[in-house]
Amino acid sequence: MKLPLIARFLTFTVILVTCTLNSTSPASADSTGKNSTKAGPACLELENGSLCLYVSPINQQGQINVTYEKWAGSPFLARVAWVNPTGTRFNGPYEQMSYHHIYGNVWPTWVGSGCNYGILSISGGAEYRTPDLCV
């Protein structure tokens, strides 16, 4: 069953509260600190799920979130990742992804101006990319 976008966002927010944050990495060098709103999500609808990128807050210390909600299909080994405006890629751990689950990773970082995108990387196979999310 595919959940509405707001339900997915709320579910992911609950997951974030219980999630252990990973290492800190810069999203960009912008340090103006003027805007503190969140951006996104930028989502890609796939045949068996939905890949989304969230950025919050903008122009200050914040976080990059990438989620994959698997709706159907056989399990597979994959990971989520994101690419910052300078082209640097940050990978989450590989996980066995199965039907009716939401997988994600959170990267605490300085969120400056520029375009970011999320990735679903299937082990030994394809990669899927969200649309750019520019802040």
Backbone torsions as a table, in degrees:
resi	resn	phi	psi	omega
1	MET	NA	127.7	179.1
2	LYS	-85.5	125.5	178.5
3	LEU	-85.0	146.9	174.2
4	PRO	-59.4	155.5	-176.5
5	LEU	-54.7	-43.2	-179.3
6	ILE	-65.4	-36.6	177.8
7	ALA	-66.5	-39.5	176.9
8	ARG	-63.6	-42.4	179.7
9	PHE	-62.6	-45.7	179.7
10	LEU	-64.6	-40.7	177.8
11	THR	-61.9	-44.1	-179.6
12	PHE	-66.0	-36.2	178.0
13	THR	-60.0	-41.8	177.3
14	VAL	-63.6	-41.1	177.8
15	ILE	-61.5	-40.1	-178.6
16	LEU	-61.8	-36.6	-178.5
17	VAL	-62.1	-33.8	-177.9
18	THR	-96.8	-1.5	-175.3
19	CYS	-84.3	141.2	172.9
20	THR	-84.3	127.7	-177.0
21	LEU	-74.9	143.5	179.9
22	ASN	-90.1	-168.2	-175.9
23	SER	-64.7	154.7	-179.2
24	THR	-89.6	137.7	178.8
25	SER	-144.2	145.6	-179.3
26	PRO	-73.5	134.7	175.4
27	ALA	-86.1	-32.2	176.9
28	SER	-168.6	170.6	-176.3
29	ALA	-91.6	0.7	-178.4
30	ASP	-67.6	130.4	-178.6
31	SER	-130.9	33.2	-177.1
32	THR	-73.0	-32.3	177.0
33	GLY	65.2	24.0	-174.9
34	LYS	-85.9	-35.8	-172.3
35	ASN	-113.5	132.4	-177.8
36	SER	-123.7	32.6	177.9
37	THR	-94.8	167.1	176.5
38	LYS	-99.6	158.4	-178.6
39	ALA	-123.4	145.8	174.6
40	GLY	104.2	-172.9	10.8
41	PRO	-83.7	161.2	168.9
42	ALA	-111.6	114.4	-173.0
43	CYS	-120.6	151.1	174.3
44	LEU	-123.3	119.6	177.9
45	GLU	-85.7	121.0	177.9
46	LEU	-106.8	170.6	-179.0
47	GLU	-59.8	-39.2	-175.5
48	ASN	-109.9	7.9	-178.3
49	GLY	175.1	-170.6	-177.3
50	SER	-134.0	129.5	178.5
51	LEU	-106.8	125.5	-177.4
52	CYS	-132.5	148.2	175.8
53	LEU	-120.1	133.2	177.1
54	TYR	-125.7	141.3	178.3
55	VAL	-128.8	127.0	-177.9
56	SER	-160.9	144.2	-28.2
57	PRO	-77.3	172.7	-175.5
58	ILE	-95.2	143.9	177.6
59	ASN	62.3	38.5	172.8
60	GLN	-168.5	179.6	176.3
61	GLN	-61.8	127.9	-177.3
62	GLY	-155.3	-141.4	-179.5
63	GLN	-155.7	155.8	173.8
64	ILE	-112.1	129.2	179.8
65	ASN	-121.8	132.9	173.7
66	VAL	-125.5	130.3	179.7
67	THR	-128.2	151.9	170.6
68	TYR	-131.7	119.6	175.6
69	GLU	-102.9	116.0	-178.2
70	LYS	-93.2	120.7	-177.5
71	TRP	-95.9	-30.1	-172.0
72	ALA	-158.3	175.8	173.3
73	GLY	91.9	172.2	-179.5
74	SER	-72.0	152.5	175.4
75	PRO	-62.8	152.4	174.6
76	PHE	-149.9	159.0	177.6
77	LEU	-90.3	123.8	-177.5
78	ALA	-155.3	171.8	174.5
79	ARG	-143.7	157.0	172.5
80	VAL	-99.4	154.1	-178.6
81	ALA	-150.7	171.1	171.7
82	TRP	-144.6	156.7	179.1
83	VAL	-122.4	128.5	-178.0
84	ASN	-86.0	177.3	-177.0
85	PRO	-60.6	-22.3	178.8
86	THR	-88.1	-2.5	180.0
87	GLY	92.1	4.3	178.7
88	THR	-77.3	133.2	-178.2
89	ARG	-101.9	137.5	177.9
90	PHE	-122.7	117.9	-175.6
91	ASN	-100.2	139.9	168.0
92	GLY	-85.9	175.7	179.1
93	PRO	-75.4	153.6	173.5
94	TYR	-69.3	140.8	178.3
95	GLU	-137.7	149.9	172.1
96	GLN	-78.9	112.8	-174.7
97	MET	-101.7	126.1	-177.8
98	SER	-128.3	164.3	-177.7
99	TYR	-50.6	140.2	172.3
100	HIS	70.4	33.8	176.8
101	HIS	-132.9	156.7	174.5
102	ILE	-114.7	128.0	179.8
103	TYR	-115.7	146.8	-179.9
104	GLY	-165.4	171.2	175.6
105	ASN	-145.9	150.2	-178.9
106	VAL	-124.5	132.8	176.0
107	TRP	-119.6	113.4	173.4
108	PRO	-72.4	136.1	-174.2
109	THR	-166.0	165.1	169.2
110	TRP	-76.3	125.7	-177.7
111	VAL	-104.6	97.6	179.3
112	GLY	-103.0	-172.2	-177.5
113	SER	-73.7	151.2	179.7
114	GLY	134.4	-179.6	-177.4
115	CYS	-108.2	134.1	177.7
116	ASN	-120.5	158.6	170.9
117	TYR	-148.3	153.5	179.4
118	GLY	-99.1	158.0	-177.8
119	ILE	-136.2	141.7	164.8
120	LEU	-110.6	117.7	-176.8
121	SER	-113.2	111.6	179.8
122	ILE	-87.6	129.0	-177.1
123	SER	-56.2	125.2	178.8
124	GLY	68.9	15.5	-175.9
125	GLY	-144.9	-142.1	-172.1
126	ALA	-77.5	163.1	169.6
127	GLU	-123.5	143.0	177.8
128	TYR	-122.6	144.4	-172.2
129	ARG	-127.9	136.2	174.9
130	THR	-71.5	164.3	168.6
131	PRO	-61.9	157.1	174.9
132	ASP	-61.7	140.3	173.2
133	LEU	-115.2	106.1	-174.4
134	CYS	-101.6	131.0	-180.0
135	VAL	-123.5	NA	NA
